[in-house]
């Protein structure tokens, strides 16, 4: 008999995305006529700003439809260098210290493949986005450290100390954070600086939500610290702040010594980000096109928190950034998987179980307020009726 299972053994360690499972179920329900309220999707629901679309259209008209440098087009790298200097306090050479990628996801993936060796350990927050799969594909081992809900889901420093070992090579930091909306403050970053230096680690700083912040919360880039610059890979992109998820445009910045192995991996993945998207990205960086979306997210966040407070058993630290809330499940529903799937199939309200994001997600679920206030109210009305 022919063996039909030809997958590499490493794929035994790579699960299907729990978020995509919810998304596929939503699609099937909608095909059967169910009105689904989408609060599971980690993307802005807004159209890309017209100025950015016009820049993309102009790039098409001007014939910018071919391969670009593996590093990205010069105008975009120069604009990113200016942005990082002015907004983040980090000075990178646009020629050999910035790489434009096909989304921030690719930036994370090529970094892990280039820097993580077989058996290396990588510290990732719990809960967190899907860093673990990239680490495993590189042959490394993800090791979790806790985020403390009592401090707004900031990294727990005692947990970091317990998690590190002689095999640890890299620490992943994500602020503002998915799925909790937590933001790292100055005191916490100072402590992380000491931890990274004392343990001689590299640091991947995922800053994809940097522009989506509330109540005056401050965004801090680790690489702006002199002791961390040589150790840090800064990852960011255009998907969240500019509603450009389909344009697949991200970037990473790091000292040339770290960029060299990363760009060599990059040469054999997607070669370059879409040329049209890169020209649109130049326009995105020229003004505050993200501000109307952030204002809308702020109003939605307020409404989410108001509705959470009215449901027995549900509690949630107020998010300081991103567009996610990470509350506890309602009273009487300790199993977050059963709660989320039942609510979706019976009421057409889509959330994501907290366990998708790690062990500490048990008893919680993620709400993406990437939908209107009216639809948020509709979702919570259905939830309250169902309860």
N, C-alpha and C positions, 0 to 999 in steps of 0.2 A: 504494500500500500504506500502511496506517495505521501510523504510528510508535508502537510500544508502549512505548518507553523514554522516559518522561516525567520521570524523576528530575532534580532540580536538579544542575547541574554540580558543586556543592560536595560532593555525595555520592560523587563519584569519589575523594575524599580520606578517606572514612569507611569503613573495613573492617568486616566482621562480626567480632564478638568471638571471639578464639581460644579463650577459656574456654568460651563457649557452644557452639562446635563440638565440643569434648570432651564437654560435657554432653549434647548431642543424640546423639552416638555411644553414650554410656552408656545412654541411654533406649532406643535401638534394640536394643542388645545385651541389655538386661534383658527387653525384650518377646520376644526369641527364647529366653529361658530362661537366659541367662548370669548367674552371680552376680558382680556388680561390686563391688569394694571402692572406695568413694568417698573419695579423698584429693585431689580436685580442686576441691571446692566451698568457696568463701570465706565460709562462714557457720557459726555454731555449730550443732551437731547436737542441742542441748538444747531442751526445750520452754521457752516463755516462762514465767518464774516465776509461780506461781499468784496472788500478790498483784497483779501487773500485770494478769493476765487478769480478775481480779475487778473491778478498777477500770474496765476496758473494758466489762465486762458492766453495771456500775452506771451508766456513762455512757449505755449503750443504754436501760436502764430509766428513767433520768431524762430521756430525750428529747433528749440532746445529739447530734442527728443532722443538723444543718444546717451551712451555711457558717459559717466563722469569719472573723475579721479576716485580711487578707493576712499580717499579722505573726504570727498565732497567738493562742491564747487567753491572756488576761492571767495566770491562775494558772500556766501553764506558763512563760511568759516571766519571770515573777517568780521562779519556782523555778530557772530556768536562770541568771538574774542572780545569785542567791544561790550557786549551785553554782560558777559561774565565779569569783566573788570568793573563796569559801572554799577551793576546790581548786586554782585556777589563778592566783590573785593578780591577776585582771583585773576591773576595775569597769566594767560596761556598764549603761546606762540601759535597763530592760526595755521602756520605752515606744517608743523609736525607734532602738535599737542592737542588737536581737535579732530575728531572723526565724526562725520555725519552718517547716521545709521538708518536702517529701515525700521523705524520705531525704536522706542526705548527698550522694548523686549529684546530686540537683536543686540542692543548695546550690552545688556546684562549677559546674554548668552555667549557672545564672543569674548567678553571679559573672563567668564568662568572657564571657557575652553583654553584661553591663552595663559591663564595664571594659576589655575588649580590643577594639581597633579593627583595621580592615583593615591588614595589614602589620606589626602589633605582634609582637614576639617574646616568648615566655614560656619561661622556663627550667624544665625538668622533670627529675627524676632518671631515670637509666638504670641499672637497670631500674625500672619503676614501673607502677602501675595505669593505667587508660585516660584520663588527663587529655588526651592529645593530640587525641582526637576532639572534645571540647568546645571546645578552643582553635581547631581548624580550622573548626568550625561557626560560630565567632564571627569568622572571617576572619583569625585570627592564625596564627603559625608556631611550633610547638613546637621548642625547641632543647634538646638533652639535656646534662646534666652527669653525671659519673661518680660512682658509689658505690664505695668501696674495700673489697673483701672482706677485705683484710688488717687493716682496722680495724673489722670487724664491719659492713661496708656503711654506714659513715658517709659523708656528702658529701665528695668530694675538692675541696679549696679551689682547687688549681691548675686543675682542670678548670672550676670555676665562673668563674675569671678568664678562661680562654680562651674560654668560651662567651658571655660578656656582650658586648653591642654597644650602639651608640647607639640601636638600635631596640628594645632590651629594655625591657619595661614591668613585668613581674611575675615573681616567683620562686615556684615551688611547692615546699613542704617537707612531707614526710609522715613523721611519727614518732609511735609505732612504725610500721614501714614494711611495706608490701605490695609485693613478694612476699618480702622477705628476712628480716623480723623485726628489722631493725636499729633502734637507738634513738639519737637525737642526744644527746650529752652536753653538759655546760655549756661546755667549752672550744670545741667545734665551734659551738655556738649563738652564743657571743660573736664568733667569727670571721664567722659568717653575718650577725650584726648589723652589723658594720663594713662588710661587703660590700654589704648592702642599702642602708645609709645613703650610703656613698660613691658608689654608682651610682644613687641616687635611684629606687629600685624600690618597687613594691608587693609584698606577701608574702601568699600564700594558705597557711595552715597547716592541713593535713588531720590532725586529731587523733582520728579515728574509733576507733583502737585504744588510746587513752590508758590505759584501765583494765586492759589485758591486758599485764602486764609481769612479769619474773622476776628473781630474784637481786638484789633491791633496786634495780633500775635506776630512774632518776628520770625522770618526765615533765616536760618544760619547755615552757611555752607562750610563743612569741615575743612575743605581745602584752603580756605582763607586763613587758617591758622598755620603759621610758619612750620611748626613741628609736624603737621599733618600733610602739607602740600605734596611732599615726595612720596607719600604712602597712599594717596587718595585717587580713586577713579570717580569722577563726578558724572552721573548719568541724568539725562533730562530729555525732554521732547516737546512736541507741539500738540499732541493728541488731546490733552485735557484742557489746557488753558485756552486754546484756540479752536476747540471742537474740530480737530483735524484727524480723527481716528482713522478714517479711510485713506488719508494721504500717506500714511506710513512714514513718518518723519521724526527721527530722534537724533540724539548725539551723545557722545561721551568726550570728556576732556581729562587729560592726565599728563604727567611729565613724559618726555619723549622716550625715556627708558621703558616705561610701561606701555606706551602707545605702540612701540615697535612690534612686540609679539601679538598685540591685539589686532593691529591692521593686517598682519600676515594671516591670521585666522579669517579676518573679514574678506580678504581677497578670494577665499574659497567658499563663501556663503552666498550673499546676494550681490556681491561685487560693488554695488553702489546703491544709494537710496534713489527713488524715482527722480529723474532730472527735473521734471515739471514741478514736483513737490518741493524740491530744493529752492527753486526760484520763488515759489509762493512763500516759503519760509523766510526769505529775506524780507518780504513785505510784512510778514507777521511781527517781526522784531522791531519795526519802525515806529510803533505807537501802541497805546494802551487798549488794543482791541479786545482784550480779555475782560475789561472792567465791567461791562454790562452783564456778562455771564456770572461773574463773581457776585455781583449785587443780587442777581436772581437766586443764586445758590444760598446766599445769606438769608433771604426771606423764606426759602424752603426749609432751611435748617431750623429756623425759629418755629415753623409750623410742625415739623417732625417732633421737636422736643415737647411742644404743647400737647400733641396727641399721645406721645409716649407716657407722659405724666398722668394721664387719665385712665390708664389700663393697669389693673392690679397685677403686681408681680413684676412689671416691666420697669427697669431703671437703666440709665445710660449717662455716662459722662458727656458733657456738652462738647461736641467736636470743635476743635480749634482750626481745622483745615480740611482740605479735600472735600468730597461731597458724599461722605459716608457717615452713618451712625451704627453703633455696634451694641444694641441693647440686650438685656437678658430676655428670655422668653416669658410669655405671660404666666400668671399663676396657674398651676395645674398642668403645665406642659413642659416638663424638664427635658424631654427629648427634642432637641432642636430639629433633627431630621424629620421626625414624625410631624412636628408642628408645621414646618415650612412646606413639606410635600402635601399634607392634608389641606392646608389653607390654599395652596395653589390649585389643587384638583377640585376642591369643593367650592371655592369662592373666586378663583381667578386672580389671586393676589400673589405676585412673585417677589420673594425675598431669597436670600442665600443662607443656608445653614452655616453657623459659625465654625463647625468642625471642618469645613472645607479649608479653613485658613490655619488650622493647627489644633493641638490638643486643648489649649486654653479657650478655644472657641466653643467648647461644649457648654450648652445651656445659654448660648447667645446666637444671634443671627445678624446678618448685615443688611442694612437698608441703604440703597443708593438713591439719594434724592435727585436723581437725574430725570425728573418728571415734574410736571406743573403742580402748583399748590392745589389746584382743583382735583387732579388725579391722586395726589397724596391724601386729600380728604376722602376721596372715594375709596381708596385702599383701606384707610383706617375705619371708615364706616362699615365696610364689609367685614373687617377683622372683629370689630366690636359686636356686630350682629352674630357672627359665627361663634364667638366666645359665649 
